[in-house]
Each structure stands twice: as C-alpha cells, then as structure tokens.
Amino acid sequence: MTRTSENGPDAEGMEARFRKQDWPYYWITRTSARYFMAMEKRLKPIGLDVPRYRVLMSLYEDEYLSVSEIAEFCIIKLNTATKIIQRMVADGLVTTRQRPTDARVTEVTLTGKGDAQRKKARAIAAMIFDHSFPDVSPEEQVVLNGLLERVFRRLGEL
C-alpha cells in the first residue's frame, strides 16, 4: 500500500521506485531531440533549419496564416516567429501581406522558392520518418499519435 501525505503519494516511495527509462517524458524528450538533430543535419545543406522547416510546413496546409497562427502551430513565441519570418522574407521563401478582413493582422504565404524548399525538406522528413518507423504499423502510429495528442492537450490545461 502506498503511503500518502497532504501532498499526494509518498514522495520517498516514488523516489525509491523512479527509473528514468520508465518515465514517458524521458523518451519523448530523447526522441524529439534525436529527431531535431537528424533534421538539422540534413536540412543545413539545403539552407534550412528546423524552425524554418516548421514554418514552411505550416504554410503548406494553409495558403495564408497569420504570424500568431504560425507561432501557435510551431509552438514558439510570437516574437521568435516574427524573427524567423523576417529572415524567410529576406531569403525569398515567404511574403507577407495585411489580412484583407483585418489590416492589423500580418499574413504569411509561401513563394515559389519557399514551396520548392518545402518539397526538398519534406522529402528529408519523409526519409527520416521511413527510417524511424519501419516496423510500426499504421494502426500503431494512430495509437501513438492519439496518446501523444492527449498528453499534449492535457499539458495545455496546466
């Protein structure tokens, strides 16, 4: 029987049983870091990095997104998204405009050059995906995505 205190389960008992390999965030963090390292290594030769890749992919699904929407999609701060987008404008990967229905909102869209870079980067991501998931069935991928989405949403409630 687990002892409890006013702060929840007995901390000493939890500490005695703790093994990092049993902690889901250990694997989530390690997997994410290894994925980013693999992506960075392969994106650099085509002049991209992971933040730019994420912006390019967010714009592929939606022709125009506001800077705020891109920041939310990419899970980055608004000022960071603004700086990334400014660099991408300077590189000719995206253009910006005022939203037709609300001039206070800046929208971003891919240029032809940006879409070409997106296609190259997407091919790199597909190669990494194929290498990472060769023995994971489509059904297991659905389960994995569902579990991760559920954890993501719960963390957003904190």
Phi and psi restraints in degrees (value plus and minus 20) as a CYANA .aco file:
   2 THR   PHI    -103.7   -63.7
   2 THR   PSI     108.4   148.4
   3 ARG   PHI     -94.1   -54.1
   3 ARG   PSI     127.7   167.7
   4 THR   PHI    -145.0  -105.0
   4 THR   PSI     136.5   176.5
   5 SER   PHI    -148.4  -108.4
   5 SER   PSI    -194.7  -154.7
   6 GLU   PHI     -84.3   -44.3
   6 GLU   PSI     -36.5     3.5
   7 ASN   PHI    -116.9   -76.9
   7 ASN   PSI     -11.3    28.7
   8 GLY   PHI      88.5   128.5
   8 GLY   PSI    -175.2  -135.2
   9 PRO   PHI     -76.3   -36.3
   9 PRO   PSI     130.3   170.3
  10 ASP   PHI     -75.1   -35.1
  10 ASP   PSI      96.3   136.3
  11 ALA   PHI     -82.5   -42.5
  11 ALA   PSI     -57.9   -17.9
  12 GLU   PHI     -83.4   -43.4
  12 GLU   PSI     -62.5   -22.5
  13 GLY   PHI     -83.5   -43.5
  13 GLY   PSI     -59.5   -19.5
  14 MET   PHI     -86.3   -46.3
  14 MET   PSI     -61.9   -21.9
  15 GLU   PHI     -83.8   -43.8
  15 GLU   PSI     -59.6   -19.6
  16 ALA   PHI     -85.4   -45.4
  16 ALA   PSI     -49.7    -9.7
  17 ARG   PHI    -114.7   -74.7
  17 ARG   PSI     -27.3    12.7
  18 PHE   PHI     -88.6   -48.6
  18 PHE   PSI     109.8   149.8
  19 ARG   PHI    -154.9  -114.9
  19 ARG   PSI     105.9   145.9
  20 LYS   PHI     -76.5   -36.5
  20 LYS   PSI     -54.1   -14.1
  21 GLN   PHI     -85.9   -45.9
  21 GLN   PSI     -37.7     2.3
  22 ASP   PHI    -114.2   -74.2
  22 ASP   PSI     -22.0    18.0
  23 TRP   PHI    -115.1   -75.1
  23 TRP   PSI      93.9   133.9
  24 PRO   PHI     -75.6   -35.6
  24 PRO   PSI     -56.1   -16.1
  25 TYR   PHI     -86.3   -46.3
  25 TYR   PSI     -46.1    -6.1
  26 TYR   PHI     -78.6   -38.6
  26 TYR   PSI     -69.2   -29.2
  27 TRP   PHI     -94.3   -54.3
  27 TRP   PSI     -56.7   -16.7
  28 ILE   PHI     -80.6   -40.6
  28 ILE   PSI     -67.5   -27.5
  29 THR   PHI     -86.0   -46.0
  29 THR   PSI     -65.0   -25.0
  30 ARG   PHI     -84.6   -44.6
  30 ARG   PSI     -62.1   -22.1
  31 THR   PHI     -84.3   -44.3
  31 THR   PSI     -65.9   -25.9
  32 SER   PHI     -81.3   -41.3
  32 SER   PSI     -65.8   -25.8
  33 ALA   PHI     -83.3   -43.3
  33 ALA   PSI     -62.0   -22.0
  34 ARG   PHI     -87.2   -47.2
  34 ARG   PSI     -58.1   -18.1
  35 TYR   PHI     -81.5   -41.5
  35 TYR   PSI     -67.4   -27.4
  36 PHE   PHI     -81.7   -41.7
  36 PHE   PSI     -59.6   -19.6
  37 MET   PHI     -84.0   -44.0
  37 MET   PSI     -63.2   -23.2
  38 ALA   PHI     -84.4   -44.4
  38 ALA   PSI     -62.3   -22.3
  39 MET   PHI     -85.4   -45.4
  39 MET   PSI     -69.3   -29.3
  40 GLU   PHI     -75.1   -35.1
  40 GLU   PSI     -66.0   -26.0
  41 LYS   PHI     -78.9   -38.9
  41 LYS   PSI     -57.8   -17.8
  42 ARG   PHI    -110.9   -70.9
  42 ARG   PSI     -43.9    -3.9
  43 LEU   PHI    -100.0   -60.0
  43 LEU   PSI     -52.2   -12.2
  44 LYS   PHI     -74.6   -34.6
  44 LYS   PSI     -64.3   -24.3
  45 PRO   PHI     -81.9   -41.9
  45 PRO   PSI     -40.8    -0.8
  46 ILE   PHI    -121.7   -81.7
  46 ILE   PSI      -7.5    32.5
  47 GLY   PHI      60.7   100.7
  47 GLY   PSI       1.7    41.7
  48 LEU   PHI    -141.6  -101.6
  48 LEU   PSI     147.2   187.2
  49 ASP   PHI    -154.6  -114.6
  49 ASP   PSI     156.0   196.0
  50 VAL   PHI     -82.2   -42.2
  50 VAL   PSI     -64.4   -24.4
  51 PRO   PHI     -78.3   -38.3
  51 PRO   PSI     -61.8   -21.8
  52 ARG   PHI     -87.0   -47.0
  52 ARG   PSI     -59.5   -19.5
  53 TYR   PHI     -78.1   -38.1
  53 TYR   PSI     -65.4   -25.4
  54 ARG   PHI     -83.3   -43.3
  54 ARG   PSI     -60.1   -20.1
  55 VAL   PHI     -84.1   -44.1
  55 VAL   PSI     -66.1   -26.1
  56 LEU   PHI     -78.0   -38.0
  56 LEU   PSI     -64.1   -24.1
  57 MET   PHI     -90.2   -50.2
  57 MET   PSI     -53.9   -13.9
  58 SER   PHI     -85.4   -45.4
  58 SER   PSI     -54.8   -14.8
  59 LEU   PHI     -98.8   -58.8
  59 LEU   PSI     -37.9     2.1
  60 TYR   PHI     -88.2   -48.2
  60 TYR   PSI     -61.1   -21.1
  61 GLU   PHI     -94.5   -54.5
  61 GLU   PSI     -50.9   -10.9
  62 ASP   PHI    -148.4  -108.4
  62 ASP   PSI     102.2   142.2
  63 GLU   PHI     -77.3   -37.3
  63 GLU   PSI     -63.0   -23.0
  64 TYR   PHI    -146.3  -106.3
  64 TYR   PSI     111.7   151.7
  65 LEU   PHI    -152.8  -112.8
  65 LEU   PSI     127.5   167.5
  66 SER   PHI     -94.5   -54.5
  66 SER   PSI     141.8   181.8
  67 VAL   PHI     -79.7   -39.7
  67 VAL   PSI     -59.3   -19.3
  68 SER   PHI     -82.8   -42.8
  68 SER   PSI     -61.7   -21.7
  69 GLU   PHI     -84.9   -44.9
  69 GLU   PSI     -59.0   -19.0
  70 ILE   PHI     -84.2   -44.2
  70 ILE   PSI     -64.6   -24.6
  71 ALA   PHI     -79.0   -39.0
  71 ALA   PSI     -63.1   -23.1
  72 GLU   PHI     -85.3   -45.3
  72 GLU   PSI     -65.6   -25.6
  73 PHE   PHI     -81.2   -41.2
  73 PHE   PSI     -61.5   -21.5
  74 CYS   PHI    -106.7   -66.7
  74 CYS   PSI     -24.0    16.0
  75 ILE   PHI      35.8    75.8
  75 ILE   PSI      33.4    73.4
  76 ILE   PHI    -152.9  -112.9
  76 ILE   PSI     142.0   182.0
  77 LYS   PHI     -90.3   -50.3
  77 LYS   PSI     131.3   171.3
  78 LEU   PHI     -78.5   -38.5
  78 LEU   PSI     -63.4   -23.4
  79 ASN   PHI     -86.7   -46.7
  79 ASN   PSI     -51.9   -11.9
  80 THR   PHI     -87.4   -47.4
  80 THR   PSI     -63.4   -23.4
  81 ALA   PHI     -80.8   -40.8
  81 ALA   PSI     -61.8   -21.8
  82 THR   PHI     -80.0   -40.0
  82 THR   PSI     -65.1   -25.1
  83 LYS   PHI     -85.0   -45.0
  83 LYS   PSI     -62.7   -22.7
  84 ILE   PHI     -81.1   -41.1
  84 ILE   PSI     -66.7   -26.7
  85 ILE   PHI     -85.0   -45.0
  85 ILE   PSI     -59.5   -19.5
  86 GLN   PHI     -79.4   -39.4
  86 GLN   PSI     -62.1   -22.1
  87 ARG   PHI     -86.3   -46.3
  87 ARG   PSI     -57.7   -17.7
  88 MET   PHI     -88.9   -48.9
  88 MET   PSI     -55.3   -15.3
  89 VAL   PHI     -82.3   -42.3
  89 VAL   PSI     -67.2   -27.2
  90 ALA   PHI     -81.1   -41.1
  90 ALA   PSI     -51.7   -11.7
  91 ASP   PHI    -105.6   -65.6
  91 ASP   PSI     -22.6    17.4
  92 GLY   PHI      57.8    97.8
  92 GLY   PSI      -2.0    38.0
  93 LEU   PHI    -107.2   -67.2
  93 LEU   PSI     -48.6    -8.6
  94 VAL   PHI    -160.8  -120.8
  94 VAL   PSI     142.3   182.3
  95 THR   PHI    -146.6  -106.6
  95 THR   PSI     143.0   183.0
  96 THR   PHI    -144.5  -104.5
  96 THR   PSI     139.3   179.3
  97 ARG   PHI    -174.3  -134.3
  97 ARG   PSI     146.6   186.6
  98 GLN   PHI    -100.0   -60.0
  98 GLN   PSI     120.8   160.8
  99 ARG   PHI     -83.6   -43.6
  99 ARG   PSI     107.8   147.8
 100 PRO   PHI     -76.1   -36.1
 100 PRO   PSI     -51.6   -11.6
 101 THR   PHI    -112.7   -72.7
 101 THR   PSI     -28.6    11.4
 102 ASP   PHI    -179.2  -139.2
 102 ASP   PSI      77.3   117.3
 103 ALA   PHI     -83.9   -43.9
 103 ALA   PSI     -30.9     9.1
 104 ARG   PHI     -96.0   -56.0
 104 ARG   PSI     -35.9     4.1
 105 VAL   PHI    -121.2   -81.2
 105 VAL   PSI     108.9   148.9
 106 THR   PHI    -113.6   -73.6
 106 THR   PSI     105.7   145.7
 107 GLU   PHI    -125.1   -85.1
 107 GLU   PSI     133.0   173.0
 108 VAL   PHI    -144.5  -104.5
 108 VAL   PSI     122.5   162.5
 109 THR   PHI    -162.0  -122.0
 109 THR   PSI     136.1   176.1
 110 LEU   PHI     -92.1   -52.1
 110 LEU   PSI     125.5   165.5
 111 THR   PHI    -112.7   -72.7
 111 THR   PSI     154.5   194.5
 112 GLY   PHI     -78.9   -38.9
 112 GLY   PSI     -63.4   -23.4
 113 LYS   PHI     -82.1   -42.1
 113 LYS   PSI     -61.4   -21.4
 114 GLY   PHI     -84.0   -44.0
 114 GLY   PSI     -60.8   -20.8
 115 ASP   PHI     -87.3   -47.3
 115 ASP   PSI     -56.9   -16.9
 116 ALA   PHI     -83.6   -43.6
 116 ALA   PSI     -61.8   -21.8
 117 GLN   PHI     -86.9   -46.9
 117 GLN   PSI     -56.9   -16.9
 118 ARG   PHI     -80.5   -40.5
 118 ARG   PSI     -62.9   -22.9
 119 LYS   PHI     -82.9   -42.9
 119 LYS   PSI     -62.9   -22.9
 120 LYS   PHI     -82.5   -42.5
 120 LYS   PSI     -65.1   -25.1
 121 ALA   PHI     -86.5   -46.5
 121 ALA   PSI     -58.0   -18.0
 122 ARG   PHI     -84.2   -44.2
 122 ARG   PSI     -57.0   -17.0
 123 ALA   PHI     -84.2   -44.2
 123 ALA   PSI     -59.0   -19.0
 124 ILE   PHI     -83.9   -43.9
 124 ILE   PSI     -66.5   -26.5
 125 ALA   PHI     -82.0   -42.0
 125 ALA   PSI     -58.5   -18.5
 126 ALA   PHI     -84.9   -44.9
 126 ALA   PSI     -60.0   -20.0
 127 MET   PHI     -83.1   -43.1
 127 MET   PSI     -63.8   -23.8
 128 ILE   PHI     -85.1   -45.1
 128 ILE   PSI     -61.2   -21.2
 129 PHE   PHI     -80.7   -40.7
 129 PHE   PSI     -68.8   -28.8
 130 ASP   PHI     -80.7   -40.7
 130 ASP   PSI     -57.9   -17.9
 131 HIS   PHI     -90.4   -50.4
 131 HIS   PSI     -52.9   -12.9
 132 SER   PHI    -101.2   -61.2
 132 SER   PSI     -48.4    -8.4
 133 PHE   PHI    -142.0  -102.0
 133 PHE   PSI      15.7    55.7
 134 PRO   PHI     -86.9   -46.9
 134 PRO   PSI     -48.2    -8.2
 135 ASP   PHI    -132.7   -92.7
 135 ASP   PSI       1.5    41.5
 136 VAL   PHI    -127.7   -87.7
 136 VAL   PSI      99.3   139.3
 137 SER   PHI     -90.2   -50.2
 137 SER   PSI     139.4   179.4
 138 PRO   PHI     -76.0   -36.0
 138 PRO   PSI     -56.3   -16.3
 139 GLU   PHI     -85.8   -45.8
 139 GLU   PSI     -60.9   -20.9
 140 GLU   PHI     -85.8   -45.8
 140 GLU   PSI     -55.8   -15.8
 141 GLN   PHI     -83.6   -43.6
 141 GLN   PSI     -59.9   -19.9
 142 VAL   PHI     -83.4   -43.4
 142 VAL   PSI     -63.6   -23.6
 143 VAL   PHI     -83.9   -43.9
 143 VAL   PSI     -67.2   -27.2
 144 LEU   PHI     -78.7   -38.7
 144 LEU   PSI     -68.1   -28.1
 145 ASN   PHI     -80.5   -40.5
 145 ASN   PSI     -61.2   -21.2
 146 GLY   PHI     -83.5   -43.5
 146 GLY   PSI     -63.6   -23.6
 147 LEU   PHI     -84.2   -44.2
 147 LEU   PSI     -66.3   -26.3
 148 LEU   PHI     -84.7   -44.7
 148 LEU   PSI     -59.3   -19.3
 149 GLU   PHI     -83.8   -43.8
 149 GLU   PSI     -60.9   -20.9
 150 ARG   PHI     -83.3   -43.3
 150 ARG   PSI     -63.9   -23.9
 151 VAL   PHI     -84.2   -44.2
 151 VAL   PSI     -63.3   -23.3
 152 PHE   PHI     -77.3   -37.3
 152 PHE   PSI     -67.3   -27.3
 153 ARG   PHI     -84.4   -44.4
 153 ARG   PSI     -61.3   -21.3
 154 ARG   PHI     -84.3   -44.3
 154 ARG   PSI     -59.9   -19.9
 155 LEU   PHI     -83.2   -43.2
 155 LEU   PSI     -52.5   -12.5
 156 GLY   PHI     -87.3   -47.3
 156 GLY   PSI     -37.0     3.0
 157 GLU   PHI    -102.1   -62.1
 157 GLU   PSI     -33.4     6.6
